[in-house]
Amino acid sequence: MDICKLVFVICFATGIHCIPLFPYDLVDLTRNLGPDSIYYPILGGYEKVIEFQGSKEFGHWVFSNMLKMTEHVGTHMDAPSHFNKVGWNMHQIPINKMVGPGVIVNVKEKARKNPDYRVSINDMKEWEEKYGKMPDGAMVIMNSGWDAKYPDKNSVYGTKNVSDLKSFHHPGWHEDTISWIIANRHMLFIGTDAPSFDYGQSSTYPVHVLTSRENICGLENVANLDRIPPSGSIISAAGMKTVEGSGGPLRLYAMVPSAGANNSSVTNGTSNLLLIVICLTLFIKLQHF
Ligand SMILES: N[C@@H](CC(=O)c1ccccc1NC=O)C(=O)O
C-alpha cells in the first residue's frame, strides 16, 4: 500500500514536470532607454533627474527618478494619433490590438546596397512563398540590419548632420506595400529596426499617414530581430497607457516556441488529460487496497 502510494506520487510529480508550462523563449526586442537613445532630432530627447536616492530621509533605502523625454525615443511605438487627428491615442488602444504573430521581413542585403531601400510588395510575396499567407493581426516588422548601427546617430540617420532632416538616408516601407497589406491582409502593427518606418528621404511620411488612418500602430528602433524567426513568434507591444499620448517607449518582446518543446496546444492538452486520467485511475485503484 505505502509503496503503491509512493509510486503514485512519483508518477504524478514526474508527469507534471514533463509538461512545459510555458513552452516559449522570450526575446527582448528593446533597446536600453537613456541619454544615448535615438530620437527624432527636432524633438526633446531624454533627461533624468534623481528625486530621491539614499537612506537618510526615510530611514530606509529609497531610489526614485523624474523622467522628461519625447515620446518618440529609443525603441518606441507610434500611436495612430501621431499622424491622424482622430486616431487612437495611447490610452485608447485596446489591449487585444497590442499582441499578435510576428512577420519579420528580412531586407538586410538590399538595404546594405541601398540605404534608401523601401520594402516592396514583391518582398511580401517572397515572404509568403516561404512561410505561407501572412497571419491575421500580424506584427509586421522589417529587419534592415540597421540595429547594428544603433546608437550612433549619424550612421542610424545616414547623414553627417542630424539637424538636416532632408539629408537622412535609412530604409523604410514603401507606401504601395502598405496599401497592398491594408487591402489584402490584416496587420495590427508596422515596424522597423531603423528610426522611422518611412524611409529617410521622405518628407510626406505616407506610411505613417496610411497606417494611422487604419488605427495601425508603429514600432521604431526595434532591436534583436536576428534572434527571432521570420514566422512563428508572438510579439507583445503593450505600450504605456498615457492619456492623449502620441506614442512612447515600451518593453517590446517576442515569444518564440522553445526548441524541443511540444508547442501544439492540442497535444499539450491531450497529454495533460491523459496524465490526469492515469493518475485518477491509479488513485481510485489504490483506495481498494
Ligand atoms: N515617427 C517619428 C517622428 C516623426 O516622424 C515626427 C515627430 C514629430 C514631428 C514630426 C515628425 N515627422 C514628420 O512630420 C519617430 O517616432 O521618430
Ligand as a Chemical Component Dictionary entry (heavy atoms), coordinates in Angstrom:
data_LIG
# 
_chem_comp.id                   LIG 
_chem_comp.type                 NON-POLYMER 
_chem_comp.pdbx_formal_charge   0 
_chem_comp.three_letter_code    LIG 
# 
loop_
_chem_comp_atom.comp_id 
_chem_comp_atom.atom_id 
_chem_comp_atom.alt_atom_id 
_chem_comp_atom.type_symbol 
_chem_comp_atom.charge 
_chem_comp_atom.model_Cartn_x 
_chem_comp_atom.model_Cartn_y 
_chem_comp_atom.model_Cartn_z 
_chem_comp_atom.pdbx_ordinal 
LIG N1  N1  N 0 7.756  58.855 -36.189 1  
LIG C1  C1  C 0 8.998  59.556 -35.921 2  
LIG C2  C2  C 0 8.781  61.008 -35.558 3  
LIG C3  C3  C 0 8.227  61.811 -36.620 4  
LIG O1  O1  O 0 8.116  61.368 -37.750 5  
LIG C4  C4  C 0 7.836  63.177 -36.290 6  
LIG C5  C5  C 0 7.754  63.551 -34.965 7  
LIG C6  C6  C 0 7.408  64.864 -34.630 8  
LIG C7  C7  C 0 7.180  65.803 -35.608 9  
LIG C8  C8  C 0 7.237  65.435 -36.927 10 
LIG C9  C9  C 0 7.557  64.114 -37.267 11 
LIG N2  N2  N 0 7.647  63.726 -38.577 12 
LIG C10 C10 C 0 7.277  64.455 -39.649 13 
LIG O2  O2  O 0 6.317  65.099 -39.784 14 
LIG C11 C11 C 0 9.624  58.939 -34.699 15 
LIG O3  O3  O 0 8.865  58.385 -33.900 16 
LIG O4  O4  O 0 10.821 59.034 -34.530 17 
# 
loop_
_chem_comp_bond.comp_id 
_chem_comp_bond.atom_id_1 
_chem_comp_bond.atom_id_2 
_chem_comp_bond.value_order 
_chem_comp_bond.pdbx_ordinal 
LIG N1  C1  SING 1  
LIG C1  C2  SING 2  
LIG C1  C11 SING 3  
LIG C2  C3  SING 4  
LIG C3  O1  DOUB 5  
LIG C3  C4  SING 6  
LIG C4  C5  SING 7  
LIG C4  C9  DOUB 8  
LIG C5  C6  DOUB 9  
LIG C6  C7  SING 10 
LIG C7  C8  DOUB 11 
LIG C8  C9  SING 12 
LIG C9  N2  SING 13 
LIG N2  C10 SING 14 
LIG C10 O2  DOUB 15 
LIG C11 O3  DOUB 16 
LIG C11 O4  SING 17 
# 
